[in-house]
Amino acid sequence: MAKVTPWEVQIKDESDYQRLIEIFGVKPIDEKLKEKLKEYTKELHPLIERNIFYAHRDLDLVLKDYEEGRGFFLYTGIAPSKGKMHIGHLVPFILTRWFQEKFDVNVYIMFPDEEKYWAKKVDDYKEVRRKIKEMHAKYIAALGFDPDKTFMFINSEYIKHLYSAAIPIARHINLSQARAVFGFNDSTSVGLVFYTVLQIVPTFFENKRPLIPAGIDQDPYFRLQRDIAPKLNKYKAAEILSKMIWGLRGPYTKMSSSDPDSAIFLDDSYEEVKRKIMKAFSGGQPTLELHRKYGGNPDIDVVFFWLKALFEEDTKKLKELEQSYREGTLTTGELKQYAIEKIWRFLKDLQEKAKKVDINKYFYDGKLAKQMWEWEL
């Protein structure tokens, strides 16, 4: 079985994802639930339709809350490091923005500048903090979040509010629970242990059920939240959980900020995108003659996976690409060139929008942001 924690992900194949459903006790997003969601959204986001987001906790209850007028809110985040943001980092934010647009609800985005420092992944958390507004927040905002219904916050900056709310939460978590859920050992920083409490706080920002779009590796935080919430007379967190986006080196490999050729970064140029995609692991045959004869295998092709997950919204077109690739009439080079243009169109638009973002609207000046600087649990 692969190893999956909030700090390390090792997935071998699709069967690992199915086993995680059983081990974590989550539910698959089945066709019945997709149809229910579609009643409100009219169409499914490709990330859900194509099973990139494939599991959930209480998504059905979120829809029931909405139907009965109680509403819900969205919460997600990213733990920044010194490295750049890559395309894989955007996945939960892309779906979160879609949910905000479809349901007209508030979004809370956490930037825990301390987590990677406590996990000993970086040596200077102040440097991480400086980069958040310059890079991470601008790219995320550029996806189209409503500045009056979105609150972004940096943990060390918002700590007074987080800490006061963390006090009653921390009372209900003991060390043996934290060890059981996260696998902490004697070398784990006590800061990282307390971070689990801070991560839970935003699930109580509103007296409604929170929906958390995240990678399935983040589920342990919210299993703990679901144990604590009833003790504080709060809603249990709901989750919609994704698989990991493959890195460029092959199926089920990671994108890594420390490995430039494993990922497309959000500030990459067209030339960099082209170079990386052309080098990416493919499911094509070693020669054109063999490819025409036997066809390619889109099931292991990284570029096809990226088109399926993020960059080809037209399902009919995606099926045509898949069939042509399997038949060998579409070559690996042609598939990669098609993907390069799609990816660059997305990146160029995002880069241009990021330059125009007024980040203060999300941290301080927007309607929701102003309310949250007065918030108490």
SEVO-248874 format. One record per residue (C-alpha): residue number from 1; x, y, z. Coordinates in Angstrom, 3 decimals, always signed. Layout:
# SEVO-248874
[NUM [X Y Z]],
...
END
This chain:
# SEVO-248874
[1 [+0.000 +0.000 +0.000]],
[2 [+1.260 +3.466 -0.868]],
[3 [+2.123 +5.969 +1.821]],
[4 [-0.257 +8.938 +2.073]],
[5 [+0.068 +11.623 +4.758]],
[6 [-0.262 +15.431 +4.668]],
[7 [+3.531 +15.583 +4.186]],
[8 [+4.290 +12.600 +1.953]],
[9 [+2.393 +10.985 -0.915]],
[10 [+3.414 +7.774 -2.660]],
[11 [+0.767 +6.317 -4.969]],
[12 [+1.526 +3.314 -7.197]],
[13 [-1.671 +2.940 -9.223]],
[14 [-5.451 +3.444 -9.220]],
[15 [-6.000 +0.546 -6.837]],
[16 [-4.250 +2.574 -4.122]],
[17 [-6.886 +5.280 -4.445]],
[18 [-9.640 +2.705 -4.021]],
[19 [-7.931 +1.298 -0.935]],
[20 [-7.689 +4.801 +0.528]],
[21 [-11.489 +5.048 +0.352]],
[22 [-11.682 +2.018 +2.630]],
[23 [-8.785 +2.963 +4.922]],
[24 [-9.858 +6.594 +5.417]],
[25 [-13.556 +5.735 +5.584]],
[26 [-14.607 +8.192 +2.869]],
[27 [-17.213 +7.562 +0.166]],
[28 [-16.799 +7.497 -3.606]],
[29 [-18.533 +10.227 -5.603]],
[30 [-20.992 +7.997 -7.406]],
[31 [-23.241 +8.788 -10.360]],
[32 [-26.253 +9.420 -8.128]],
[33 [-24.383 +12.126 -6.210]],
[34 [-23.064 +13.630 -9.446]],
[35 [-26.611 +13.900 -10.758]],
[36 [-27.744 +15.543 -7.513]],
[37 [-24.942 +18.093 -7.746]],
[38 [-25.795 +18.702 -11.371]],
[39 [-29.348 +19.715 -10.373]],
[40 [-27.839 +22.877 -8.867]],
[41 [-24.858 +23.494 -11.123]],
[42 [-26.421 +22.489 -14.510]],
[43 [-23.106 +20.964 -15.567]],
[44 [-20.337 +19.203 -13.701]],
[45 [-16.834 +20.542 -13.512]],
[46 [-14.502 +18.234 -15.502]],
[47 [-12.498 +17.580 -12.335]],
[48 [-15.603 +15.910 -10.876]],
[49 [-17.033 +14.466 -14.080]],
[50 [-13.722 +12.721 -14.877]],
[51 [-13.147 +11.459 -11.333]],
[52 [-10.092 +13.540 -10.446]],
[53 [-12.137 +14.557 -7.411]],
[54 [-13.370 +11.090 -6.629]],
[55 [-14.237 +10.803 -2.937]],
[56 [-16.089 +12.804 -0.302]],
[57 [-17.379 +13.157 +3.190]],
[58 [-20.924 +14.521 +3.539]],
[59 [-21.116 +16.250 +0.156]],
[60 [-24.701 +15.000 +0.095]],
[61 [-25.372 +16.834 +3.375]],
[62 [-23.847 +20.022 +1.958]],
[63 [-26.343 +19.886 -0.909]],
[64 [-29.171 +19.207 +1.535]],
[65 [-28.116 +22.204 +3.652]],
[66 [-28.147 +24.367 +0.548]],
[67 [-31.532 +23.043 -0.572]],
[68 [-33.061 +23.711 +2.849]],
[69 [-31.671 +27.245 +3.115]],
[70 [-28.938 +26.713 +5.717]],
[71 [-26.165 +27.224 +3.169]],
[72 [-22.518 +26.273 +3.522]],
[73 [-19.068 +27.804 +3.098]],
[74 [-15.793 +26.778 +1.469]],
[75 [-12.378 +26.419 +3.073]],
[76 [-9.087 +25.355 +1.546]],
[77 [-5.457 +26.469 +1.512]],
[78 [-1.863 +25.797 +0.629]],
[79 [+1.266 +25.436 +2.729]],
[80 [+3.815 +27.533 +0.828]],
[81 [+7.486 +26.680 +0.549]],
[82 [+10.397 +28.633 -0.893]],
[83 [+9.714 +27.094 -4.284]],
[84 [+7.346 +28.299 -6.970]],
[85 [+3.715 +27.316 -7.399]],
[86 [+3.055 +24.710 -10.054]],
[87 [-0.072 +23.667 -11.906]],
[88 [-0.819 +20.847 -9.473]],
[89 [-1.122 +23.355 -6.637]],
[90 [-4.059 +25.018 -8.397]],
[91 [-6.356 +21.992 -8.488]],
[92 [-8.264 +22.520 -5.200]],
[93 [-8.530 +26.251 -5.903]],
[94 [-9.950 +25.702 -9.392]],
[95 [-12.748 +23.586 -7.939]],
[96 [-13.259 +25.912 -4.973]],
[97 [-13.754 +28.870 -7.307]],
[98 [-16.253 +26.830 -9.329]],
[99 [-18.252 +26.021 -6.193]],
[100 [-18.220 +29.705 -5.193]],
[101 [-19.505 +30.709 -8.608]],
[102 [-22.227 +28.049 -8.716]],
[103 [-23.508 +28.457 -5.137]],
[104 [-22.557 +32.094 -4.377]],
[105 [-20.889 +31.272 -1.043]],
[106 [-17.981 +32.561 +1.037]],
[107 [-14.465 +31.166 +0.618]],
[108 [-11.673 +31.094 +3.231]],
[109 [-8.105 +30.417 +2.084]],
[110 [-5.370 +29.665 +4.615]],
[111 [-1.669 +30.270 +3.977]],
[112 [+0.131 +28.462 +6.817]],
[113 [+3.554 +30.073 +6.621]],
[114 [+4.752 +28.027 +9.591]],
[115 [+3.855 +24.475 +8.539]],
[116 [+6.789 +23.677 +6.222]],
[117 [+9.151 +25.252 +8.768]],
[118 [+7.857 +23.052 +11.584]],
[119 [+7.935 +20.039 +9.238]],
[120 [+11.616 +20.920 +8.590]],
[121 [+11.015 +21.365 +4.862]],
[122 [+12.260 +24.996 +4.880]],
[123 [+14.715 +26.869 +7.100]],
[124 [+13.278 +30.390 +6.966]],
[125 [+9.536 +30.844 +7.476]],
[126 [+9.866 +34.633 +7.173]],
[127 [+11.068 +34.238 +3.607]],
[128 [+8.078 +31.987 +2.910]],
[129 [+5.729 +34.617 +4.362]],
[130 [+7.188 +37.331 +2.111]],
[131 [+6.465 +35.288 -1.008]],
[132 [+2.836 +34.516 -0.240]],
[133 [+1.330 +37.812 -1.364]],
[134 [+3.821 +38.314 -4.180]],
[135 [+3.186 +34.928 -5.756]],
[136 [+0.763 +32.411 -4.236]],
[137 [-2.128 +34.700 -3.393]],
[138 [-2.031 +36.619 -6.667]],
[139 [-2.173 +33.507 -8.815]],
[140 [-4.988 +32.036 -6.736]],
[141 [-6.991 +35.267 -6.836]],
[142 [-6.447 +35.426 -10.607]],
[143 [-8.583 +32.293 -10.972]],
[144 [-11.580 +34.569 -10.450]],
[145 [-12.541 +34.512 -6.773]],
[146 [-15.069 +37.130 -5.662]],
[147 [-13.026 +39.625 -3.563]],
[148 [-16.044 +40.493 -1.403]],
[149 [-16.775 +36.855 -0.589]],
[150 [-13.208 +35.599 -0.227]],
[151 [-10.892 +35.964 +2.759]],
[152 [-7.224 +35.041 +2.451]],
[153 [-5.056 +35.014 +5.563]],
[154 [-1.516 +34.173 +6.613]],
[155 [-1.395 +32.225 +9.858]],
[156 [+1.337 +34.242 +11.584]],
[157 [-0.440 +37.478 +10.640]],
[158 [-3.889 +36.293 +11.731]],
[159 [-2.580 +34.444 +14.771]],
[160 [-4.512 +36.358 +17.453]],
[161 [-7.809 +35.193 +15.987]],
[162 [-6.563 +31.673 +15.244]],
[163 [-5.046 +31.171 +18.671]],
[164 [-8.067 +32.331 +20.648]],
[165 [-10.228 +29.904 +18.676]],
[166 [-7.642 +27.123 +18.941]],
[167 [-7.795 +27.085 +22.750]],
[168 [-11.107 +25.174 +23.091]],
[169 [-10.254 +22.964 +20.102]],
[170 [-6.872 +21.944 +21.534]],
[171 [-8.544 +20.913 +24.806]],
[172 [-10.195 +18.016 +22.970]],
[173 [-7.105 +16.637 +21.183]],
[174 [-4.618 +14.516 +23.086]],
[175 [-1.206 +13.355 +21.973]],
[176 [-2.248 +9.757 +21.393]],
[177 [-4.991 +10.917 +18.995]],
[178 [-2.533 +13.074 +17.064]],
[179 [-0.066 +10.202 +16.848]],
[180 [-2.734 +7.769 +15.674]],
[181 [-4.057 +10.068 +12.947]],
[182 [-0.822 +11.638 +11.697]],
[183 [+1.851 +9.146 +12.653]],
[184 [+3.763 +11.636 +14.800]],
[185 [+6.819 +10.252 +16.586]],
[186 [+9.404 +11.416 +19.115]],
[187 [+11.214 +13.534 +16.505]],
[188 [+8.076 +15.473 +15.467]],
[189 [+8.136 +19.172 +16.301]],
[190 [+5.562 +20.182 +18.922]],
[191 [+4.807 +23.083 +16.592]],
[192 [+3.610 +20.645 +13.949]],
[193 [+1.427 +18.933 +16.525]],
[194 [-0.199 +22.260 +17.394]],
[195 [-0.561 +23.125 +13.722]],
[196 [-3.188 +20.397 +13.460]],
[197 [-5.317 +22.531 +15.786]],
[198 [-4.782 +25.723 +13.772]],
[199 [-5.789 +23.865 +10.596]],
[200 [-9.160 +23.054 +12.172]],
[201 [-10.022 +26.604 +13.293]],
[202 [-11.355 +27.908 +9.925]],
[203 [-13.896 +25.077 +9.808]],
[204 [-15.698 +27.063 +12.526]],
[205 [-15.545 +30.487 +10.838]],
[206 [-19.296 +30.331 +10.154]],
[207 [-22.140 +28.522 +11.862]],
[208 [-22.656 +26.404 +8.756]],
[209 [-21.194 +23.221 +7.350]],
[210 [-17.775 +23.810 +5.740]],
[211 [-16.952 +22.109 +2.450]],
[212 [-13.240 +21.509 +1.944]],
[213 [-11.877 +20.771 -1.554]],
[214 [-8.466 +19.165 -1.049]],
[215 [-6.156 +16.357 -2.024]],
[216 [-6.974 +13.099 -0.288]],
[217 [-3.654 +13.401 +1.568]],
[218 [-5.197 +16.242 +3.612]],
[219 [-8.071 +14.127 +4.938]],
[220 [-6.447 +13.308 +8.332]],
[221 [-6.854 +16.914 +9.535]],
[222 [-10.565 +16.792 +9.024]],
[223 [-11.102 +13.314 +10.416]],
[224 [-9.872 +14.858 +13.633]],
[225 [-12.158 +17.872 +13.163]],
[226 [-15.152 +15.575 +12.756]],
[227 [-14.395 +13.973 +16.123]],
[228 [-14.170 +17.346 +17.857]],
[229 [-16.979 +19.344 +16.211]],
[230 [-19.913 +17.749 +18.100]],
[231 [-18.184 +18.463 +21.423]],
[232 [-18.148 +22.168 +20.519]],
[233 [-21.688 +22.091 +19.071]],
[234 [-20.339 +22.780 +15.578]],
[235 [-20.841 +21.229 +12.159]],
[236 [-18.624 +18.381 +11.053]],
[237 [-16.465 +19.322 +8.067]],
[238 [-17.491 +17.991 +4.669]],
[239 [-14.807 +17.215 +2.103]],
[240 [-14.463 +16.660 -1.612]],
[241 [-11.164 +14.872 -2.195]],
[242 [-8.936 +14.597 -5.226]],
[243 [-6.320 +12.310 -6.619]],
[244 [-2.860 +13.725 -7.179]],
[245 [-1.978 +15.321 -10.527]],
[246 [+0.854 +13.377 -12.160]],
[247 [+4.291 +14.884 -12.517]],
[248 [+5.936 +15.090 -15.932]],
[249 [+8.283 +12.197 -15.207]],
[250 [+5.580 +9.528 -15.387]],
[251 [+2.268 +8.133 -14.108]],
[252 [+1.703 +8.651 -10.376]],
[253 [+4.929 +10.634 -9.969]],
[254 [+4.852 +13.879 -8.016]],
[255 [+5.129 +17.427 -9.218]],
[256 [+7.754 +19.044 -7.043]],
[257 [+8.802 +22.667 -6.644]],
[258 [+12.358 +21.434 -6.056]],
[259 [+12.418 +19.449 -9.331]],
[260 [+11.933 +21.934 -12.200]],
[261 [+11.405 +19.284 -14.879]],
[262 [+8.675 +17.495 -12.917]],
[263 [+6.176 +20.341 -13.171]],
[264 [+4.937 +23.360 -15.095]],
[265 [+5.318 +26.425 -12.883]],
[266 [+2.814 +29.253 -12.996]],
[267 [+5.400 +31.784 -14.162]],
[268 [+6.904 +29.545 -16.869]],
[269 [+7.355 +31.038 -20.332]],
[270 [+6.028 +29.480 -23.533]],
[271 [+9.502 +28.146 -24.298]],
[272 [+9.737 +26.493 -20.884]],
[273 [+6.283 +24.945 -21.228]],
[274 [+7.183 +23.580 -24.651]],
[275 [+10.534 +22.152 -23.517]],
[276 [+9.022 +20.410 -20.478]],
[277 [+6.008 +18.979 -22.295]],
[278 [+8.132 +17.659 -25.157]],
[279 [+10.303 +15.817 -22.600]],
[280 [+7.334 +14.479 -20.615]],
[281 [+6.746 +10.749 -20.210]],
[282 [+4.492 +9.454 -22.997]],
[283 [+2.447 +6.408 -23.844]],
[284 [+3.590 +6.467 -27.455]],
[285 [+5.619 +3.816 -29.246]],
[286 [+9.408 +4.234 -29.634]],
[287 [+9.181 +4.836 -33.402]],
[288 [+6.614 +6.471 -35.677]],
[289 [+6.243 +3.245 -37.646]],
[290 [+5.392 +1.258 -34.504]],
[291 [+3.082 +4.002 -33.276]],
[292 [+1.107 +3.956 -36.530]],
[293 [+0.908 +0.148 -36.316]],
[294 [+0.115 -0.382 -32.620]],
[295 [-1.079 +3.016 -31.409]],
[296 [-0.320 +4.775 -28.144]],
[297 [-1.518 +4.188 -24.588]],
[298 [-3.285 +7.262 -23.165]],
[299 [-3.748 +5.439 -19.832]],
[300 [-0.066 +5.994 -18.993]],
[301 [+0.526 +9.175 -20.981]],
[302 [+1.199 +12.166 -18.719]],
[303 [+0.204 +14.768 -21.302]],
[304 [-3.110 +13.058 -22.015]],
[305 [-3.737 +12.854 -18.260]],
[306 [-3.166 +16.607 -17.954]],
[307 [-5.610 +17.261 -20.788]],
[308 [-8.149 +15.008 -19.111]],
[309 [-7.711 +16.561 -15.681]],
[310 [-7.340 +20.249 -16.456]],
[311 [-6.925 +21.493 -19.985]],
[312 [-9.507 +19.934 -22.296]],
[313 [-12.975 +20.945 -21.146]],
[314 [-14.706 +19.519 -24.218]],
[315 [-15.424 +15.865 -23.395]],
[316 [-16.218 +15.036 -27.017]],
[317 [-12.849 +16.430 -28.121]],
[318 [-11.072 +14.521 -25.348]],
[319 [-12.633 +11.241 -26.526]],
[320 [-11.585 +11.981 -30.101]],
[321 [-7.999 +12.578 -28.965]],
[322 [-8.024 +9.355 -26.956]],
[323 [-9.369 +7.263 -29.823]],
[324 [-6.961 +8.741 -32.371]],
[325 [-4.020 +8.189 -30.021]],
[326 [-4.990 +4.569 -29.399]],
[327 [-5.375 +3.990 -33.145]],
[328 [-2.015 +5.611 -33.912]],
[329 [-3.435 +8.272 -36.223]],
[330 [-2.496 +10.904 -33.606]],
[331 [+1.227 +10.882 -32.849]],
[332 [+2.857 +11.636 -29.525]],
[333 [+4.361 +14.812 -30.972]],
[334 [+0.986 +16.011 -32.220]],
[335 [-0.657 +15.284 -28.867]],
[336 [+2.099 +17.152 -27.052]],
[337 [+1.898 +20.160 -29.365]],
[338 [-1.871 +20.312 -28.847]],
[339 [-1.335 +20.222 -25.070]],
[340 [+1.379 +22.891 -25.201]],
[341 [-1.016 +25.350 -26.845]],
[342 [-3.814 +24.567 -24.375]],
[343 [-1.564 +24.847 -21.332]],
[344 [+0.093 +28.044 -22.543]],
[345 [-3.260 +29.680 -23.281]],
[346 [-4.303 +28.962 -19.683]],
[347 [-0.988 +30.108 -18.188]],
[348 [-0.701 +33.278 -20.238]],
[349 [-4.206 +34.342 -19.222]],
[350 [-3.486 +33.548 -15.565]],
[351 [-0.184 +35.451 -15.600]],
[352 [-1.829 +38.532 -17.119]],
[353 [-4.673 +38.466 -14.609]],
[354 [-2.273 +37.964 -11.681]],
[355 [-0.464 +41.195 -12.594]],
[356 [-3.728 +43.113 -12.208]],
[357 [-4.828 +41.602 -8.882]],
[358 [-5.257 +43.994 -5.945]],
[359 [-4.331 +41.517 -3.241]],
[360 [-5.423 +43.804 -0.403]],
[361 [-9.039 +43.194 -1.407]],
[362 [-8.658 +39.564 -0.397]],
[363 [-6.628 +40.070 +2.771]],
[364 [-8.004 +43.289 +4.250]],
[365 [-10.319 +45.482 +2.176]],
[366 [-13.016 +43.163 +0.799]],
[367 [-16.366 +42.897 +2.541]],
[368 [-15.680 +39.441 +4.001]],
[369 [-12.081 +40.303 +4.882]],
[370 [-13.187 +43.300 +6.968]],
[371 [-15.646 +41.108 +8.858]],
[372 [-13.025 +38.467 +9.579]],
[373 [-10.618 +40.881 +11.232]],
[374 [-13.348 +41.280 +13.860]],
[375 [-14.162 +37.569 +14.070]],
[376 [-14.137 +35.520 +17.273]],
[377 [-15.150 +31.913 +17.861]],
END
